[in-house]
Amino acid sequence: MKAFITKQHQEDVTRAIQDLVAFPSVLDEEDGSGTPFGQSIQDVLEHTLQLTEKLGFSTYLDPEGYYGYAEIGQGEETLAVLCHLDVVPAGDLEKWRTPPFEGVIKDGVLYGRGVQDDKGPSMLALFAVKALLDAGVIFNKKIRFIFGTDEETLWRCMNRYNELEKPATMGFAPDSAFPLTYAEKSLLQAKLIGPGHESLQIEAGQAYNVVPAKATYQGEWLEQVKSDLDKLGFDYDDDGGALTVLGRSRHSKDATKGINAIVRLAKVLQEHVHHPALQFMAQVIGEDATGTSLFGVIEDEPSGQLSFNMAGLTIDQEHSEIRLDLRIPVLADKEKLVDVLSQKAAELGLTYEEYDYLAPLYVPLDSELVSTLMAVYQDKTGDMRPAKSSGGATFARTMPNCVAFGACFPHVASTEHQENECAPLDALYKAMDIYAEAIYRLASNPL
């Protein structure tokens, strides 16, 4: 294996990451800029394309600002690197050790929003290609960096890309963890709409992709609910006028590891008041976050078992709404599951509405793409752990024959979406070295 990465490449990529972190590219559709996702996201997209032009790439900016890409190389086939430049909000600023939108280096660690997700990894892959160019490597495939701008919300950027552009021959998203994710469950988010109730006022849950850790109730059955919570040993806070049932928050893909506070509230409340939403949550699904009581066991060898998260509940005088997040095994039939769910909901007087759906990712382990990327990772690290499946979602699932590949190592803490998002510089440089070798093997004629 050749060593492509020099100290200069390391210095250049660090500076490039710091420059990108300085853009607070958080979704803002109401800023009046006329851009689809906010001026800051438009600015970082244009900045990135200008950077790639300086590195020798040809570029394209979607006229409406949804995406851009940078391309180099030649041939009939295309290797895509699927990146995104938007980030989640900084969170609690008081918890940050450094300003979130400044790429600050402390004790060999680079801090800043986007360092892990996904500005840092995107630049690592980009400068890996720059290192190959500097070494005189000739590419027999086109290499296209696709820069998305809406990954943290609704993926409208890649929806537009796929409407207008041809899919790549193969590719990877540097937006996950090493060694490699070859299967991602499909993601189904849905609502069950039902009647209101004159005596219930419940608003619980936040995002679809989070197991709710709190659910507050106040009303005429307060004392009965409190007694039942005590009998069942469920944790809660009591402020005298309201009870807040306490659970344990987890990402929806790991719903079985969480404790759903809304389900626990429904479980005790439905003993005292009849409502179809409470009945569905408490009796049809219950605390088993695999959906087994409704569907039977749904699992497969590539990706494991189904995850069923009841993420939110609204009940007022006018209507009710249950918000669901399902992570469906890659070989399962989504439509059959929807039929079962819709029929059961209808039996209770609830109406099924699909909110969002992402198709699964599945690339066989013996494919050229997976076998090549795994060989590179193992050769570079000596780590022989196998490729994995996930309930999470990356841009890799937006086109065929793409996987998630790095850039977080198993021994490095995952800090994306958290205060003090960061990555050790030595880990970043190691990932860049892996990307260089991977692209060399996939898109050139290695000697």
Phi, psi and chi 1 to 4 in degrees:
 res  aa     phi    psi   chi1   chi2   chi3   chi4
   1 MET       -  133.2  -70.2 -176.3  -67.0      -
   2 LYS   -82.1  152.9  -64.7 -178.1   65.3  175.0
   3 ALA   -99.4  109.4      -      -      -      -
   4 PHE   -93.8  -27.6  -62.8  105.4      -      -
   5 ILE   -86.7  126.2  -53.8  -59.8      -      -
   6 THR  -106.4  171.1   66.5      -      -      -
   7 LYS   -61.1  -34.4 -176.5  172.8  178.2   58.2
   8 GLN   -64.3  -40.0 -173.5   63.1   55.1      -
   9 HIS   -62.5  -39.1  -64.5  129.3      -      -
  10 GLN   -63.5  -43.4  -65.8  175.3  -16.0      -
  11 GLU   -65.8  -40.7  -67.0  174.4   -3.5      -
  12 ASP   -66.7  -41.8  -70.4  -14.2      -      -
  13 VAL   -69.4  -35.4   77.9      -      -      -
  14 THR   -61.4  -45.5  -57.1      -      -      -
  15 ARG   -64.2  -38.7 -171.4  160.0   46.8 -109.1
  16 ALA   -64.7  -40.9      -      -      -      -
  17 ILE   -63.7  -44.1  -63.9  170.5      -      -
  18 GLN   -60.4  -40.2  -70.0  173.4  -50.7      -
  19 ASP   -63.3  -40.3  -71.9  -16.0      -      -
  20 LEU   -71.0  -38.3  -99.7   64.3      -      -
  21 VAL   -60.2  -29.6  166.8      -      -      -
  22 ALA   -66.3  -15.8      -      -      -      -
  23 PHE   -87.7  117.4  -69.0   89.4      -      -
  24 PRO   -78.8   69.9   29.9  -34.2      -      -
  25 SER   -83.8   63.4   48.5      -      -      -
  26 VAL   -97.9  140.7  176.4      -      -      -
  27 LEU   -51.3  128.4  176.5   69.5      -      -
  28 ASP  -149.5   88.5 -174.6   -2.8      -      -
  29 GLU   -80.6   -5.8  -62.1  176.4   85.2      -
  30 GLU  -111.8   20.6  -51.8  -61.2  -31.5      -
  31 ASP   -84.7   -2.4   70.8  -11.0      -      -
  32 GLY    76.1   12.4      -      -      -      -
  33 SER   -81.1  -15.9   65.1      -      -      -
  34 GLY    81.1    4.7      -      -      -      -
  35 THR   -94.6  157.3   63.8      -      -      -
  36 PRO   -66.4  -33.3   19.9  -30.7      -      -
  37 PHE  -128.5    9.1  -51.4  123.3      -      -
  38 GLY   115.9  151.2      -      -      -      -
  39 GLN   -64.1  -36.2 -171.0   61.1   51.8      -
  40 SER   -65.1  -38.5 -175.1      -      -      -
  41 ILE   -67.8  -40.4  -71.3  179.0      -      -
  42 GLN   -61.1  -40.2 -175.2   73.4   19.5      -
  43 ASP   -65.1  -43.5  -70.3  -16.3      -      -
  44 VAL   -70.3  -32.4   74.1      -      -      -
  45 LEU   -65.0  -47.1  175.5   59.4      -      -
  46 GLU   -66.0  -39.4  -66.6 -179.0    5.5      -
  47 HIS   -60.2  -43.4  166.9   88.0      -      -
  48 THR   -65.4  -41.1  -57.6      -      -      -
  49 LEU   -65.8  -37.5  -66.4  177.5      -      -
  50 GLN   -63.6  -39.6  -68.7  167.9    4.4      -
  51 LEU   -61.2  -46.6  169.4   63.4      -      -
  52 THR   -65.0  -33.2   59.9      -      -      -
  53 GLU   -62.5  -40.1  -72.1  178.2   -5.3      -
  54 LYS   -64.1  -27.3  -66.4  176.0 -177.5  177.2
  55 LEU   -84.3   -4.8  -60.9  179.2      -      -
  56 GLY   107.5    5.6      -      -      -      -
  57 PHE   -85.6  151.5  -71.4   73.9      -      -
  58 SER   -88.8  149.7   61.4      -      -      -
  59 THR  -132.1  161.6   63.3      -      -      -
  60 TYR  -144.3  132.7  174.2   79.3      -      -
  61 LEU  -115.0  120.9  174.0   62.2      -      -
  62 ASP   -54.1  128.5  170.2   49.5      -      -
  63 PRO   -56.5  -27.1  -24.7   33.5      -      -
  64 GLU   -93.7   -2.2  -64.7 -167.2   20.5      -
  65 GLY    85.7   16.0      -      -      -      -
  66 TYR   -77.6  -32.6  -80.3   76.8      -      -
  67 TYR  -159.3  169.3   67.6   90.5      -      -
  68 GLY  -146.9  164.1      -      -      -      -
  69 TYR  -144.7  157.9   64.8   75.3      -      -
  70 ALA  -128.5  134.7      -      -      -      -
  71 GLU  -134.2  146.1 -171.0  169.9   88.3      -
  72 ILE  -151.5  160.0 -156.8  162.7      -      -
  73 GLY    99.7 -174.0      -      -      -      -
  74 GLN  -149.6  167.0   57.2 -169.3  -12.0      -
  75 GLY   118.8  172.3      -      -      -      -
  76 GLU   -81.3  -24.0  -64.3  -61.9  -41.8      -
  77 GLU   -97.3  156.4  -62.9 -177.4  -64.0      -
  78 THR  -128.5  130.1  -59.9      -      -      -
  79 LEU   -99.0  117.7  170.2   67.0      -      -
  80 ALA   -97.4  140.8      -      -      -      -
  81 VAL  -115.9  112.8 -176.4      -      -      -
  82 LEU   -96.8  108.2  -59.0  159.4      -      -
  83 CYS  -118.4  165.8  -50.4      -      -      -
  84 HIS  -142.2  146.4   72.2   88.6      -      -
  85 LEU  -110.5   -7.1  -59.2  172.7      -      -
  86 ASP   -82.1  156.1   59.9  -46.6      -      -
  87 VAL  -134.2  164.6  -64.2      -      -      -
  88 VAL   -79.7  161.8  -61.9      -      -      -
  89 PRO   -58.2  160.4  -25.1   34.8      -      -
  90 ALA   -67.9  -24.7      -      -      -      -
  91 GLY    85.8 -145.0      -      -      -      -
  92 ASP   -79.1  106.2 -172.7  -14.0      -      -
  93 LEU   -61.9  -28.5  -64.0  179.6      -      -
  94 GLU   -68.3  -18.7  -65.9 -174.6   -2.0      -
  95 LYS   -87.6  -11.3  -66.5 -177.9  178.5  179.4
  96 TRP   -77.8  135.9  -79.2   84.5      -      -
  97 ARG   -81.1  -22.2  -56.6 -174.5 -170.0   96.0
  98 THR  -135.5  160.7   64.0      -      -      -
  99 PRO   -60.2  129.6  -24.3   35.0      -      -
 100 PRO   -64.3  -26.6   20.4  -31.7      -      -
 101 PHE  -108.6   33.7  -64.4  109.1      -      -
 102 GLU  -129.8  130.1  -66.4  179.9   19.7      -
 103 GLY   -81.2   92.5      -      -      -      -
 104 VAL  -100.5  133.7  177.7      -      -      -
 105 ILE  -102.3  124.5  -62.2  172.6      -      -
 106 LYS  -135.7  122.7  -64.8 -178.9   65.2  174.5
 107 ASP    53.7   42.4  -58.9  -39.0      -      -
 108 GLY    77.5   12.9      -      -      -      -
 109 VAL  -122.2  134.2  176.6      -      -      -
 110 LEU   -97.2  122.0  178.5   57.1      -      -
 111 TYR  -106.6  147.8  -70.3   83.8      -      -
 112 GLY   150.6  151.6      -      -      -      -
 113 ARG   -67.4  121.3  175.8   60.7   81.2 -134.0
 114 GLY   103.9   -6.7      -      -      -      -
 115 VAL   -58.9  -40.7  165.7      -      -      -
 116 GLN   -96.7  -30.9  -80.2 -165.1   -7.6      -
 117 ASP  -139.5   96.4 -179.9   24.2      -      -
 118 ASP  -134.0   16.1 -178.4   42.7      -      -
 119 LYS   -67.0  -42.2  -66.4  175.5  175.9  178.5
 120 GLY   -60.5  -58.0      -      -      -      -
 121 PRO   -57.7  -35.7  -28.4   37.2      -      -
 122 SER   -61.5  -44.6  -61.5      -      -      -
 123 MET   -69.2  -34.0  -68.6  -61.2   97.6      -
 124 LEU   -60.3  -45.2  -62.2  177.3      -      -
 125 ALA   -67.5  -39.4      -      -      -      -
 126 LEU   -63.4  -47.9 -179.9   67.0      -      -
 127 PHE   -75.4  -17.7  -81.8   83.7      -      -
 128 ALA   -63.4  -42.4      -      -      -      -
 129 VAL   -65.0  -40.4  174.1      -      -      -
 130 LYS   -58.5  -40.2  176.1   60.8  164.6   60.3
 131 ALA   -64.5  -38.3      -      -      -      -
 132 LEU   -65.3  -41.4  -64.4  176.1      -      -
 133 LEU   -61.9  -43.4  -67.8  170.1      -      -
 134 ASP   -63.7  -26.6  -69.6  -14.3      -      -
 135 ALA   -86.2    0.7      -      -      -      -
 136 GLY    83.7   15.7      -      -      -      -
 137 VAL   -68.7  134.5  172.4      -      -      -
 138 ILE  -102.6  128.5  -56.3  -62.1      -      -
 139 PHE   -92.3  135.3  -61.1  115.6      -      -
 140 ASN   -99.7    4.8   62.4    9.2      -      -
 141 LYS  -129.4  155.7  -68.2 -176.3  177.8   70.8
 142 LYS   -74.3  139.6  -66.4  175.0 -176.4  175.0
 143 ILE  -112.8  118.7  -58.1  170.9      -      -
 144 ARG  -119.6  116.7  177.0  176.5  -73.0 -169.0
 145 PHE   -87.5  116.8  -79.2   77.2      -      -
 146 ILE  -101.8  121.2  -57.4  168.7      -      -
 147 PHE  -105.4  106.1  -61.6  107.8      -      -
 148 GLY   -85.8  164.1      -      -      -      -
 149 THR  -134.3    4.6   53.3      -      -      -
 150 ASP  -140.9   29.5 -174.2   36.4      -      -
 151 GLU   -69.4  -33.7 -166.5  -89.6   -9.1      -
 152 GLU   -76.8   -5.1  -61.7  -66.3   -2.2      -
 153 THR  -125.2  -92.1   47.1      -      -      -
 154 LEU  -116.8    5.2  -67.2  174.5      -      -
 155 TRP    61.5   26.5  -67.3   25.2      -      -
 156 ARG   -63.3  -26.8  -70.2  163.8  -72.5 -174.5
 157 CYS   -62.1  -48.5   53.0      -      -      -
 158 MET   -75.3  -27.8  -71.5  -54.6  -63.0      -
 159 ASN   -60.9  -43.8  -69.6  -20.6      -      -
 160 ARG   -68.4  -41.9  178.5  168.5  171.4   83.5
 161 TYR   -55.7  -47.8  179.2   91.3      -      -
 162 ASN   -69.7  -23.5  -74.2  -37.4      -      -
 163 GLU   -70.1  -31.6  -70.9  174.2    0.7      -
 164 LEU  -108.1  -21.3  -58.6  176.5      -      -
 165 GLU  -119.5  159.1  -50.0  -75.4  -10.8      -
 166 LYS   -80.1  147.9  -66.0 -179.4  179.8  179.4
 167 PRO   -69.0  154.2   25.1  -33.6      -      -
 168 ALA   -75.8  165.4      -      -      -      -
 169 THR   -70.7  -40.4  -49.4      -      -      -
 170 MET  -159.8  170.2   62.3  176.1   62.8      -
 171 GLY   177.4  177.7      -      -      -      -
 172 PHE  -148.1  153.9   65.4   86.0      -      -
 173 ALA  -107.1  118.0      -      -      -      -
 174 PRO   -82.6   62.0   32.5  -33.6      -      -
 175 ASP  -142.7   37.4 -170.4   21.2      -      -
 176 SER  -152.3 -131.4 -175.5      -      -      -
 177 ALA  -136.9  150.6      -      -      -      -
 178 PHE   -74.4  152.4  -71.4  120.7      -      -
 179 PRO   -79.2  -46.1   25.3  -34.4      -      -
 180 LEU  -174.0  143.5  179.5  146.0      -      -
 181 THR  -110.7  114.0  -58.0      -      -      -
 182 TYR  -101.5   -9.9   70.3  100.9      -      -
 183 ALA  -141.9  128.0      -      -      -      -
 184 GLU  -125.6  127.8  -67.7  177.3    0.1      -
 185 LYS   -59.4  151.1  -63.3  173.7 -178.2  176.5
 186 SER   -68.5  152.4   61.7      -      -      -
 187 LEU  -116.4  117.8  166.5   59.3      -      -
 188 LEU  -118.8  122.0  172.9   62.9      -      -
 189 GLN  -116.6  132.2  -66.2  177.2  -24.1      -
 190 ALA  -147.1  166.6      -      -      -      -
 191 LYS  -124.9  144.9  -58.9  176.2 -178.3  179.8
 192 LEU  -112.6  111.4  -59.1 -177.5      -      -
 193 ILE   -98.5  135.1  -53.1  -61.7      -      -
 194 GLY  -146.4 -168.4      -      -      -      -
 195 PRO   -75.4  163.1   29.3  -36.4      -      -
 196 GLY   -84.8 -170.2      -      -      -      -
 197 HIS  -152.3  131.6 -167.2  -75.2      -      -
 198 GLU   -67.8  -19.6   61.4 -178.6   11.0      -
 199 SER  -115.0    5.7  -59.0      -      -      -
 200 LEU  -116.3  136.2  -76.3  176.3      -      -
 201 GLN  -139.2   98.0 -173.5   74.4   33.1      -
 202 ILE  -128.9  131.0  -62.2  174.4      -      -
 203 GLU  -137.8  107.4 -174.3   63.8   56.3      -
 204 ALA  -142.0  149.4      -      -      -      -
 205 GLY    94.7  151.9      -      -      -      -
 206 GLN  -119.4  -95.2  -64.0  176.8  -38.1      -
 207 ALA   -84.0  152.9      -      -      -      -
 208 TYR   -59.4  -35.0  -83.3   85.7      -      -
 209 ASN   -92.3   22.3   62.9   -7.4      -      -
 210 VAL  -130.1  131.3  177.0      -      -      -
 211 VAL   -68.9  121.9  175.2      -      -      -
 212 PRO   -69.0  130.4   23.0  -31.9      -      -
 213 ALA   -97.7   -7.5      -      -      -      -
 214 LYS  -142.4  144.0  -66.8 -177.1  178.2 -179.4
 215 ALA  -149.9  117.8      -      -      -      -
 216 THR  -103.4  139.5  -61.2      -      -      -
 217 TYR  -134.7  136.5  170.8   73.7      -      -
 218 GLN  -142.6  137.5   52.9 -175.2  -11.0      -
 219 GLY   165.2 -169.2      -      -      -      -
 220 GLU   -70.1  -19.3   61.8 -176.3  -86.3      -
 221 TRP  -100.0   23.5  -62.7  -79.0      -      -
 222 LEU   -57.9  -47.3 -168.5   67.5      -      -
 223 GLU   -68.8  -38.1  -70.2  -56.5  -42.3      -
 224 GLN   -64.9  -41.6  -65.4   95.3  -41.1      -
 225 VAL   -62.9  -44.3  167.3      -      -      -
 226 LYS   -60.7  -43.6 -179.6  177.2  179.6 -179.7
 227 SER   -61.9  -42.8  175.5      -      -      -
 228 ASP   -68.8  -36.8  -71.3  -11.3      -      -
 229 LEU   -60.7  -41.0  -69.3  171.2      -      -
 230 ASP   -63.6  -43.5  -72.1  -27.6      -      -
 231 LYS   -62.0  -38.5  -70.0  176.7 -177.1  176.8
 232 LEU   -85.9   -8.1  -67.8  170.7      -      -
 233 GLY    74.6   25.6      -      -      -      -
 234 PHE   -84.5  136.6  -68.5  166.8      -      -
 235 ASP   -74.2  144.8  -67.2  -27.2      -      -
 236 TYR  -160.3  160.5   62.9   90.8      -      -
 237 ASP  -107.3  142.4  -73.7  -26.0      -      -
 238 ASP  -126.2  112.1 -178.2    1.5      -      -
 239 ASP   -99.4   10.3   68.6    2.3      -      -
 240 GLY    97.6  -33.0      -      -      -      -
 241 GLY  -117.0  -10.3      -      -      -      -
 242 ALA  -151.0  152.6      -      -      -      -
 243 LEU  -113.1  133.6  -61.9  172.0      -      -
 244 THR  -116.1  107.7  -61.1      -      -      -
 245 VAL   -70.7  137.4 -178.2      -      -      -
 246 LEU  -110.2  134.9  -55.9  176.2      -      -
 247 GLY  -125.5 -150.9      -      -      -      -
 248 ARG  -136.8  118.8 -178.9  169.0   63.6 -123.2
 249 SER   -77.0  139.9 -179.7      -      -      -
 250 ARG  -147.5  161.8  -73.0  -68.9 -174.3  -86.2
 251 HIS   -64.0  149.0 -167.4  -75.7      -      -
 252 SER   -57.1  -33.5  -75.8      -      -      -
 253 LYS   -63.3  -21.2   67.2 -176.4  176.8   64.6
 254 ASP  -114.5   36.4  -60.1  -44.6      -      -
 255 ALA   -58.6  -31.6      -      -      -      -
 256 THR   -65.9  -17.4   57.5      -      -      -
 257 LYS   -92.7   -4.4  -60.5  177.5 -177.9  178.2
 258 GLY   -99.7  177.2      -      -      -      -
 259 ILE  -125.9  117.5  -63.5  175.3      -      -
 260 ASN   -86.0  108.2 -166.8  -47.3      -      -
 261 ALA   -66.6  -33.3      -      -      -      -
 262 ILE   -67.0  -42.4  -60.1  176.5      -      -
 263 VAL   -61.4  -40.3  174.5      -      -      -
 264 ARG   -66.7  -38.0  -71.2 -164.5  160.7 -175.8
 265 LEU   -64.6  -45.3  174.0   59.4      -      -
 266 ALA   -60.8  -36.5      -      -      -      -
 267 LYS   -61.8  -39.5 -167.2  171.5 -178.6  177.4
 268 VAL   -87.2  -34.5  -63.8      -      -      -
 269 LEU   -71.1  -35.0 -166.5   53.7      -      -
 270 GLN   -68.3  -10.4   59.6   98.1   29.2      -
 271 GLU   -74.0  -16.7  -65.3  -69.8  -21.0      -
 272 HIS  -120.6  -17.8  -53.2  -74.7      -      -
 273 VAL  -142.2  136.6   55.4      -      -      -
 274 HIS   -90.8  123.7  177.0   75.3      -      -
 275 HIS  -154.2  135.6 -168.8  -81.0      -      -
 276 PRO   -62.6  -32.3   18.0  -30.8      -      -
 277 ALA   -64.9  -44.4      -      -      -      -
 278 LEU   -64.2  -40.1  -60.4  177.5      -      -
 279 GLN   -63.6  -43.4 -173.5  177.8   -6.1      -
 280 PHE   -61.4  -47.3  179.2   87.1      -      -
 281 MET   -67.0  -44.5  -60.9 -174.5   84.3      -
 282 ALA   -82.4  -38.5      -      -      -      -
 283 GLN  -102.3  -39.4  -61.0  179.3   20.1      -
 284 VAL   -77.5  -43.8  176.3      -      -      -
 285 ILE  -105.4  -54.7  -55.9  -61.6      -      -
 286 GLY    71.7 -157.2      -      -      -      -
 287 GLU   -87.7    0.3  -68.6 -164.6   78.9      -
 288 ASP   -82.9  107.6  177.9    7.9      -      -
 289 ALA   -85.1   26.2      -      -      -      -
 290 THR  -108.8   -4.8   65.7      -      -      -
 291 GLY    69.9   14.0      -      -      -      -
 292 THR   -62.3  -36.8  -60.6      -      -      -
 293 SER   -65.2  -23.1   58.5      -      -      -
 294 LEU   -96.2  -46.4  176.6   60.8      -      -
 295 PHE  -102.3  -13.8  -58.2  121.4      -      -
 296 GLY    81.7 -177.0      -      -      -      -
 297 VAL   -74.6  121.2  176.1      -      -      -
 298 ILE  -117.3  108.6  -55.8  -64.0      -      -
 299 GLU  -158.7  161.7   63.2 -178.5  -23.7      -
 300 ASP  -144.8  168.9   59.4   28.4      -      -
 301 GLU   -68.5  -41.1 -170.1  -82.9  -30.1      -
 302 PRO   -66.2  -36.6  -21.3   32.7      -      -
 303 SER  -129.7   -0.8   58.5      -      -      -
 304 GLY    86.6 -150.7      -      -      -      -
 305 GLN   -97.9  154.6 -165.0  163.4   14.5      -
 306 LEU   -62.9  145.2 -179.3  139.6      -      -
 307 SER  -115.7  130.8  173.6      -      -      -
 308 PHE  -127.5  104.2 -166.3  113.6      -      -
 309 ASN  -111.0  121.2  178.1   36.8      -      -
 310 MET   -89.7   95.6  -67.9 -175.6  -78.9      -
 311 ALA   -86.2  -21.8      -      -      -      -
 312 GLY  -156.7  155.0      -      -      -      -
 313 LEU  -143.8  129.4  173.5   64.3      -      -
 314 THR  -124.9  127.5  -60.5      -      -      -
 315 ILE  -135.9  125.1  -56.6  178.0      -      -
 316 ASP  -138.9 -169.1   55.9   31.7      -      -
 317 GLN   -67.7  -25.2  -70.5 -171.9   -5.7      -
 318 GLU   -93.0  -35.6  -56.2  -60.6  -35.0      -
 319 HIS  -162.8  173.3   84.4  -58.3      -      -
 320 SER  -135.1  157.3   63.2      -      -      -
 321 GLU  -152.6  123.3  176.3 -178.4  -74.7      -
 322 ILE  -102.1  131.8  -57.2  171.8      -      -
 323 ARG  -107.9  124.9  -65.4  175.0  -73.3  -79.1
 324 LEU  -116.7  145.3  -54.3  175.4      -      -
 325 ASP  -132.2  113.2 -177.2  -56.4      -      -
 326 LEU  -113.0  133.3  -79.0   69.3      -      -
 327 ARG  -109.0  109.4  -52.2  -62.3  166.2  114.4
 328 ILE  -102.1  129.9  -57.8  171.3      -      -
 329 PRO   -51.5  148.3  -27.8   35.2      -      -
 330 VAL   -65.1  -26.7  -63.4      -      -      -
 331 LEU   -98.5    1.6  -59.5 -178.9      -      -
 332 ALA   -79.1  157.5      -      -      -      -
 333 ASP   -93.7  105.5 -172.3  -33.2      -      -
 334 LYS   -59.6  -41.6  174.4 -116.9 -174.1 -178.7
 335 GLU   -66.2  -37.3  -65.3  -54.1  -37.4      -
 336 LYS   -63.7  -40.8  -71.7 -176.0  178.6  179.1
 337 LEU   -64.6  -41.7  -63.1  178.6      -      -
 338 VAL   -63.2  -39.4  169.1      -      -      -
 339 ASP   -60.4  -45.2  -73.6  -14.8      -      -
 340 VAL   -63.8  -46.7  172.2      -      -      -
 341 LEU   -62.5  -44.8  176.1   56.3      -      -
 342 SER   -63.2  -41.9  -59.6      -      -      -
 343 GLN   -65.7  -44.4 -178.5  175.6  -21.7      -
 344 LYS   -64.4  -41.2  176.7   54.9   69.7  172.8
 345 ALA   -61.3  -43.3      -      -      -      -
 346 ALA   -62.7  -36.4      -      -      -      -
 347 GLU   -59.9  -29.3  -69.4  174.2    3.4      -
 348 LEU   -94.2   -2.9  -63.2  175.3      -      -
 349 GLY    89.1   21.4      -      -      -      -
 350 LEU  -109.1  150.0  -56.8  172.5      -      -
 351 THR  -113.3  129.0  -58.5      -      -      -
 352 TYR   -80.7  133.6  172.3   89.4      -      -
 353 GLU  -134.7  126.3  -69.7 -175.3    6.0      -
 354 GLU   -79.1  133.7 -174.8  167.6  -55.2      -
 355 TYR  -101.0  -45.3  175.3   71.9      -      -
 356 ASP  -158.5  151.5 -166.7   21.7      -      -
 357 TYR  -147.3  133.1  177.0   70.0      -      -
 358 LEU  -121.0  125.1  -65.5  175.3      -      -
 359 ALA   -66.2  158.2      -      -      -      -
 360 PRO   -74.9  163.4   28.8  -35.9      -      -
 361 LEU  -108.5  130.3  157.2   68.9      -      -
 362 TYR  -154.5  113.2  177.6   49.9      -      -
 363 VAL  -122.0  121.1 -179.1      -      -      -
 364 PRO   -56.7  148.5  -25.7   34.7      -      -
 365 LEU   -62.4  -28.9  -71.9  169.2      -      -
 366 ASP   -90.9    9.8   60.3   -2.5      -      -
 367 SER   -69.7  159.2   66.7      -      -      -
 368 GLU   -59.5  -42.1  175.9 -168.4   -0.1      -
 369 LEU   -61.7  -53.9  177.0   65.2      -      -
 370 VAL   -65.7  -45.6  173.0      -      -      -
 371 SER   -63.4  -37.1   58.3      -      -      -
 372 THR   -68.9  -48.2  -60.5      -      -      -
 373 LEU   -64.2  -40.1  -66.0  178.3      -      -
 374 MET   -64.7  -39.8  -74.8  -62.3  -65.2      -
 375 ALA   -63.5  -41.1      -      -      -      -
 376 VAL   -62.2  -48.8  169.9      -      -      -
 377 TYR   -59.8  -45.7  175.2   77.6      -      -
 378 GLN   -67.4  -39.8  -68.7  169.3   -7.3      -
 379 ASP   -63.9  -37.8  -69.7  -13.9      -      -
 380 LYS   -80.1  -26.6  -74.2  -72.0 -172.5  178.8
 381 THR  -116.8  -23.4   65.1      -      -      -
 382 GLY    75.3    2.7      -      -      -      -
 383 ASP   -84.6  117.0 -179.9    3.4      -      -
 384 MET  -102.6   15.2  -56.9  -54.1  -70.1      -
 385 ARG   -63.0  150.1   73.0 -173.4   68.9 -157.6
 386 PRO   -79.1  164.3   29.2  -36.0      -      -
 387 ALA   -61.6  159.8      -      -      -      -
 388 LYS  -132.3  167.6   61.7 -178.4 -178.4  177.7
 389 SER  -108.4  167.1   62.6      -      -      -
 390 SER  -151.3  152.5  171.2      -      -      -
 391 GLY   -92.8   -2.7      -      -      -      -
 392 GLY   -80.0 -176.7      -      -      -      -
 393 ALA  -138.4  128.9      -      -      -      -
 394 THR  -126.5  167.6   68.3      -      -      -
 395 PHE   -60.8  -13.6  -87.5  170.2      -      -
 396 ALA   -57.1  -28.0      -      -      -      -
 397 ARG   -80.8    0.1   67.8  171.1   72.5 -153.0
 398 THR   -83.0   -9.0   61.2      -      -      -
 399 MET  -152.5  157.8   60.6 -176.1   65.7      -
 400 PRO   -65.5  155.4  -17.8   29.7      -      -
 401 ASN    57.4   42.8 -158.7   30.3      -      -
 402 CYS  -128.1  148.7  -68.0      -      -      -
 403 VAL  -133.5  169.8  -62.5      -      -      -
 404 ALA   -96.8  128.2      -      -      -      -
 405 PHE  -138.6  100.5 -174.7   53.9      -      -
 406 GLY    70.9 -173.6      -      -      -      -
 407 ALA  -109.6    8.1      -      -      -      -
 408 CYS   -87.7  130.3 -169.3      -      -      -
 409 PHE   -84.3  155.2  -70.7   94.7      -      -
 410 PRO   -57.4  -29.0  -26.1   35.0      -      -
 411 HIS   -90.2   -1.6   65.3  -82.2      -      -
 412 VAL  -103.9  133.7  173.5      -      -      -
 413 ALA   -62.3  136.4      -      -      -      -
 414 SER   -85.4  115.1  176.6      -      -      -
 415 THR  -120.0    8.8   56.4      -      -      -
 416 GLU   -63.0  145.3   77.9  -85.2    9.9      -
 417 HIS    70.5    6.9  -67.0 -155.7      -      -
 418 GLN  -112.6  161.3  -59.2  175.5   35.2      -
 419 GLU   -63.7  147.7  -71.6   85.8    1.4      -
 420 ASN    63.5   37.7  -59.1  -57.2      -      -
 421 GLU   -54.9  134.2 -178.3  177.1  -11.7      -
 422 CYS  -162.4  169.7   64.3      -      -      -
 423 ALA  -156.0  138.4      -      -      -      -
 424 PRO   -64.4  139.2  -17.8   30.5      -      -
 425 LEU   -60.8  -38.5  -71.3  173.1      -      -
 426 ASP   -64.5  -32.8   58.1   -5.1      -      -
 427 ALA   -70.6  -38.7      -      -      -      -
 428 LEU   -61.8  -44.6  -65.6  176.2      -      -
 429 TYR   -68.2  -34.7  -59.3  152.5      -      -
 430 LYS   -65.3  -41.7 -176.7   65.2  175.2  178.1
 431 ALA   -63.2  -39.5      -      -      -      -
 432 MET   -62.7  -39.1 -178.0  164.3   60.9      -
 433 ASP   -62.5  -41.4 -179.6   50.8      -      -
 434 ILE   -64.5  -43.1  -69.4  171.7      -      -
 435 TYR   -63.3  -38.6  -72.7  142.7      -      -
 436 ALA   -61.7  -47.2      -      -      -      -
 437 GLU   -65.8  -39.3 -178.6   67.7   24.4      -
 438 ALA   -63.8  -47.0      -      -      -      -
 439 ILE   -67.6  -36.8  -65.7  167.9      -      -
 440 TYR   -56.7  -46.1  177.0   60.9      -      -
 441 ARG   -73.2  -33.5  -65.3 -168.7 -164.3 -177.7
 442 LEU   -85.6  -27.2  -72.6  172.0      -      -
 443 ALA  -125.2   14.8      -      -      -      -
 444 SER  -140.0 -171.3   74.0      -      -      -
 445 ASN  -110.3   82.8  -65.9  -49.0      -      -
 446 PRO   -57.7  139.9  -22.5   34.1      -      -
 447 LEU   -76.3      -  -60.4  176.5      -      -
